[in-house]
């Protein structure tokens, strides 16, 4: 295995790469804390914390076809997923506000 690569299918929990934690500033300025880990063999898992959902938490299990996630790709993937999740949250929040305002106007 080349340096900088994480195995996607570790044989035992001992061989799983260490948990990676970091923060991201999204395009709209929202700060999100990210925890990346392997949930089980071959199943990478991102945990997102911050103003990204109603509960302040979202989870994402990406499908990775290559079998290997480069360490340098973890933050890039996390940013892409977090931006999508945040956009979904904002869209849903706007829908709820419109419903509430529309209901009060009647």
Long-range contacts (C-beta under 8 A, 24 or more apart in sequence): 1-68, 4-70, 4-71, 4-72, 5-68, 5-69, 5-70, 5-71, 6-68, 6-69, 6-70, 6-71, 6-74, 7-68, 8-42, 8-44, 8-64, 8-66, 8-67, 8-68, 8-69, 9-41, 9-42, 9-67, 10-38, 10-41, 11-41, 20-71, 20-74, 22-75, 22-78, 24-75, 24-78, 24-79, 24-82, 26-79, 26-82, 26-83, 26-86, 27-83, 28-86, 30-86, 32-82, 32-86, 34-75, 34-78, 34-82, 36-74, 36-78, 44-69, 46-77, 46-78, 46-81, 48-78, 48-81, 48-82, 48-85, 51-86, 52-82, 52-85, 52-86, 52-89, 53-85, 53-89, 54-89, 58-85, 60-85
